Amino acid sequence: MTIRRGADWGRLGTPPEGLVVATSDRAIADYLKSGVHSVAVSGGDMFATLGGVTPSLETPRLELPIDAMRIRYRSSLISEWKTEVCCSHCVLRSSDVRGGWLRGEAVVAMNAQYLGEWDVAPRGHPNDGRVEIIEVDRQMSVRQRMIARSRVKIGTHVPHPDISVKSVPEYAWNGTALMMWLDGVRVGLVQSVQIQVLRDFATLWI
């Protein structure tokens, strides 16, 4: 059940036998895509969001339900749609590796709180039925982006007039082709992306 404001989240329990262990966000997503929906976590941004404590071999362990994201995308307006499952974050930004996020439009959909060392979505929660969408205006200057980069490490990059934030159960983007990363893995150039929250899609153990 999706968490309610002020309610306890998760419970102490005994992990099932043969529980798989994921050391990264992509590994979690790979297990979910293969039909495995109960996973122990020992690394990655979702792990950091959940507290970042190395799992003990002893029981009981903390059992936490989380949402996931269904990502539908296509590389052009006439190409076929493809679908992926994403655990922690979907990143869209300029394909110019020399400029990267310092230039052009950028969009980040966060189910986890962290993206590497950045505290991107401090107000989000991985089991609230929503994702945090952070959109960077293409006109935002390099100087302002550098300032935002220094602030995002402690989650103070917003409010900012060139950065919009919203919390939604679904999201759609279309535009000039951007490079897409899912859970830290580069997928390729995309022109259309649709995101849907999959509520209570998995159980993670820490």
C-alpha positions in Angstrom: 0.0 0.0 0.0 1.3 3.4 -0.9 2.6 5.3 2.1 0.4 7.9 3.8 1.7 11.1 5.3 2.8 10.5 8.9 2.5 6.7 8.6 5.2 4.2 9.4 7.0 2.7 6.4 8.2 -0.9 6.1 8.5 -3.5 8.8 11.0 -5.8 10.3 10.9 -9.3 9.0 12.8 -12.4 7.9 14.0 -12.4 4.3 12.8 -15.2 2.1 15.3 -18.0 1.2 17.3 -17.4 -1.9 16.9 -13.7 -1.8 18.9 -12.0 -4.6 21.2 -9.1 -3.8 21.5 -6.0 -6.0 24.6 -3.8 -5.7 23.3 -1.0 -8.0 20.1 0.7 -9.2 20.5 -0.9 -12.6 20.8 -4.3 -10.9 17.5 -3.7 -9.0 15.8 -2.7 -12.3 17.1 -5.8 -14.1 15.7 -8.1 -11.4 12.3 -6.3 -11.6 12.2 -6.7 -15.4 13.0 -10.4 -15.0 10.0 -10.9 -12.7 11.9 -10.9 -9.4 10.1 -8.4 -7.1 11.8 -9.1 -3.8 15.5 -7.9 -3.7 18.1 -7.2 -1.0 20.0 -4.0 -1.7 23.6 -3.2 -0.9 24.5 -0.3 -3.2 23.3 2.5 -5.5 21.2 5.6 -5.1 18.1 3.8 -3.9 20.2 2.1 -1.3 21.4 5.6 -0.2 17.8 6.8 -0.2 16.8 3.9 2.1 19.5 4.7 4.6 22.7 3.2 3.1 23.3 0.7 5.8 25.2 -2.4 4.7 22.8 -5.4 5.1 23.5 -7.8 8.0 23.4 -11.5 7.6 21.4 -11.6 10.7 17.6 -11.4 10.9 15.3 -9.6 11.2 15.8 -7.1 8.3 13.8 -4.1 7.2 11.3 -4.9 4.5 10.3 -1.8 2.4 7.8 -1.6 -0.4 8.8 0.8 -3.2 7.3 2.1 -6.4 9.0 1.8 -9.8 8.7 3.7 -13.1 7.5 2.4 -16.4 9.4 4.3 -19.1 8.1 4.3 -22.7 10.3 6.1 -25.2 11.1 6.5 -28.9 14.0 7.9 -30.7 11.9 9.9 -33.2 8.3 10.8 -33.7 7.9 8.0 -36.3 9.9 5.2 -34.6 8.3 2.4 -32.5 7.8 2.8 -28.8 10.1 0.8 -26.4 9.5 0.1 -22.7 11.8 -0.2 -19.7 11.4 -0.5 -16.0 13.3 2.0 -14.0 14.0 1.9 -10.2 15.6 5.2 -9.2 16.0 7.9 -11.9 15.5 8.8 -15.5 17.8 11.6 -16.8 17.4 13.5 -20.1 20.0 16.0 -21.1 22.0 17.4 -24.0 23.9 14.8 -26.0 26.9 17.2 -26.3 29.4 15.4 -24.1 31.6 18.6 -24.0 28.7 20.6 -22.5 26.6 18.0 -20.9 24.1 19.4 -18.4 25.9 22.8 -18.5 24.0 23.5 -21.8 20.5 23.1 -23.1 17.4 21.5 -21.6 17.6 18.9 -18.9 14.8 16.8 -17.3 15.2 14.4 -14.3 12.5 12.0 -13.0 13.4 10.9 -9.5 12.0 7.9 -7.6 15.1 7.9 -5.4 16.3 11.0 -3.5 19.9 10.9 -4.7 21.7 10.9 -8.0 25.2 10.0 -7.2 26.5 12.7 -4.7 23.6 15.0 -5.5 20.6 15.4 -3.3 18.2 16.0 -6.2 14.8 15.2 -4.7 15.0 15.8 -0.9 11.1 16.0 -0.7 10.4 12.9 -2.6 9.7 9.4 -1.3 10.1 6.1 -3.2 6.7 4.8 -2.1 4.3 7.8 -2.3 2.9 6.9 -5.7 4.6 9.8 -7.4 7.9 10.8 -9.0 9.7 14.1 -8.6 10.2 15.9 -12.0 13.0 18.5 -12.1 13.1 20.5 -15.3 16.0 22.8 -16.2 15.2 25.6 -18.7 17.4 25.5 -21.8 18.1 29.3 -21.3 19.6 28.8 -17.8 23.2 30.3 -17.9 26.3 28.2 -17.4 27.1 30.4 -14.3 23.7 29.7 -12.7 24.2 26.0 -13.5 27.5 26.0 -11.7 25.9 27.6 -8.7 23.1 25.1 -8.8 25.6 22.2 -9.0 27.3 23.4 -5.8 23.9 23.6 -4.0 22.4 20.3 -5.2 24.9 18.4 -3.1 22.9 19.5 0.0 19.5 19.7 -1.7 19.2 23.5 -1.8 19.2 24.0 -5.6 15.5 25.0 -5.5 13.6 27.2 -5.6 15.3 28.7 -8.7 13.5 30.6 -11.5 15.1 28.4 -14.2 14.4 25.1 -12.3 10.9 23.7 -12.0 9.9 20.9 -9.7 6.7 18.9 -9.5 5.5 15.7 -8.0 3.3 13.6 -10.3 2.1 10.0 -10.9 2.6 10.4 -14.7 4.7 12.6 -17.0 5.2 13.0 -20.7 8.0 14.8 -22.5 8.5 15.6 -26.3 11.1 17.8 -27.9 14.5 18.1 -29.6 16.4 14.8 -29.1 18.1 14.4 -25.7 20.3 11.7 -24.4 18.6 9.4 -21.9 20.0 7.5 -18.9 18.0 5.0 -16.9 19.4 4.1 -13.4 22.8 5.4 -14.5 22.9 3.5 -17.8 22.9 5.4 -21.1 20.1 4.3 -23.4 20.5 6.7 -26.3 18.9 9.7 -28.0 15.1 10.1 -27.5 12.5 12.5 -28.7 9.5 11.3 -26.7 9.3 9.8 -23.2 6.3 8.7 -21.1 6.6 7.9 -17.4 4.1 6.1 -15.3 4.5 5.3 -11.6 4.1 1.6 -10.8 2.8 1.6 -7.2 4.1 -0.9 -4.7 6.0 -2.7 -7.6 8.8 -4.2 -5.5 9.9 -5.1 -2.0 13.5 -4.1 -1.0 15.3 -5.5 2.0 18.1 -3.6 3.8 
